Amino acid sequence: MHLTPRLKAIADSINKSRTIADIGSDHAYLPIYLIKNKKTERAIATDINVGPSEIAINRIKQWGFENVIDVRIGFGLKVLSPYEADTIIISGMGGMQIMEILKQNLEIANSAQKIILQPMRDSYLLRKWLSKNYFYIINVEVVKENDKFYEIIWTSPSEDKKGSNTINYFDDRLISKNSIILLEYIDSIYNKYKVISTKLKNHNTPNAIKRRKQCVKMMVYCEEVRSWVQQNAKM
Ligand SMILES: C[S@@+](CC[C@H](N)C(=O)[O-])C[C@H]1O[C@@H](n2cnc3c(N)ncnc32)[C@H](O)[C@@H]1O
């Protein structure tokens, strides 16, 4: 079974789990892979929609894993009981959507040992929310898939409730590692703001002027981070 780079990076980080819950599992590729590779004893594949859940059930049957992978239909973490899953994965959704899923069932989220999140956008806002809500950020990595960059966040509910850490647009844990993909990621953000700023060049409304200033600030920040990574980060 072949996983995409996003899902492979998540799977590679799991070693010995008792029960993983994959929220919004869709096709259930990840739970099947984790069971097949003996990275977890049991898995729960959940989805809010019936269609993807039926596809997941069929795939799980094809692999003969119906006794170790449960399929549940429902919103986010609502389909889990506290402490049922030691590892919760929510990947392939927007950052705000992930935030809402965690927010609506904080008790379940707080009962997991590790939560792995892979937002398709708004990673910075999600990390800020996590930190404010006492989820300790263990690690952040970036993966490239189909020429797009995606952050993966490994977090754990902070036991002492003092575990909030400083959150920057480019996470400190991410920029401490030098890699070609990280530099490409920084450049992609730089280019995103450059395009917006160029488009706004001939607009002189107060909002356009304000937005352009924000873009220029982000571009300067990207240049600073890029130069810091090249000089200081570990290879
Ligand atoms: C784009 S797919 C991502 C599939 C897989 N997790 C991945 O990363 O490739 C998103 C899936 O999440 C499901 N989903 C969306 N909102 C959800 C929610 N609140 N609770 C559970 N599943 C949800 C959708 O039905 C869809 O199957």
The ligand as an SDF file (V2000), in Angstrom:
LIG
                    3D

 27 29  0  0  0  0  0  0  0  0999 V2000
  -10.0490   15.6010    2.4000 C   0  0  0  0  0  0  0  0  0  0  0  0
  -10.5500   14.2240    3.3160 S   0  0  0  0  0  0  0  0  0  0  0  0
   -9.0470   13.8230    4.1690 C   0  0  0  0  0  0  0  0  0  0  0  0
   -8.8030   12.3400    4.2000 C   0  0  0  0  0  0  0  0  0  0  0  0
   -7.5490   11.9180    4.9350 C   0  0  0  0  0  0  0  0  0  0  0  0
   -7.6800   12.1720    6.3600 N   0  0  0  0  0  0  0  0  0  0  0  0
   -6.3300   12.6100    4.3700 C   0  0  0  0  0  0  0  0  0  0  0  0
   -5.6760   13.3580    5.0820 O   0  0  0  0  0  0  0  0  0  0  0  0
   -6.0090   12.3750    3.1920 O   0  0  0  0  0  0  0  0  0  0  0  0
  -11.5250   14.9070    4.6230 C   0  0  0  0  0  0  0  0  0  0  0  0
  -12.4920   13.9070    5.2030 C   0  0  0  0  0  0  0  0  0  0  0  0
  -12.9470   14.4040    6.4470 O   0  0  0  0  0  0  0  0  0  0  0  0
  -14.3310   14.1950    6.5790 C   0  0  0  0  0  0  0  0  0  0  0  0
  -14.8200   15.1860    7.5450 N   0  0  0  0  0  0  0  0  0  0  0  0
  -15.0240   16.5080    7.3310 C   0  0  0  0  0  0  0  0  0  0  0  0
  -15.4490   17.1060    8.4730 N   0  0  0  0  0  0  0  0  0  0  0  0
  -15.4900   16.1390    9.4230 C   0  0  0  0  0  0  0  0  0  0  0  0
  -15.8430   16.1260   10.7960 C   0  0  0  0  0  0  0  0  0  0  0  0
  -16.2350   17.2390   11.4240 N   0  0  0  0  0  0  0  0  0  0  0  0
  -15.7860   14.9520   11.4620 N   0  0  0  0  0  0  0  0  0  0  0  0
  -15.4040   13.8160   10.8350 C   0  0  0  0  0  0  0  0  0  0  0  0
  -15.0700   13.7670    9.5310 N   0  0  0  0  0  0  0  0  0  0  0  0
  -15.0940   14.9130    8.8380 C   0  0  0  0  0  0  0  0  0  0  0  0
  -14.8680   14.3070    5.1470 C   0  0  0  0  0  0  0  0  0  0  0  0
  -16.0900   13.6350    4.9730 O   0  0  0  0  0  0  0  0  0  0  0  0
  -13.7160   13.6810    4.3360 C   0  0  0  0  0  0  0  0  0  0  0  0
  -13.9220   12.3100    4.1100 O   0  0  0  0  0  0  0  0  0  0  0  0
  1  2  1  0
  2  3  1  0
  2 10  1  0
  3  4  1  0
  4  5  1  0
  5  6  1  0
  5  7  1  0
  7  8  2  0
  7  9  1  0
 10 11  1  0
 11 12  1  0
 11 26  1  0
 12 13  1  0
 13 14  1  0
 13 24  1  0
 14 15  1  0
 14 23  1  0
 15 16  2  0
 16 17  1  0
 17 18  1  0
 17 23  2  0
 18 19  1  0
 18 20  2  0
 20 21  1  0
 21 22  2  0
 22 23  1  0
 24 25  1  0
 24 26  1  0
 26 27  1  0
M  CHG  2   2   1   9  -1
M  END
$$$$
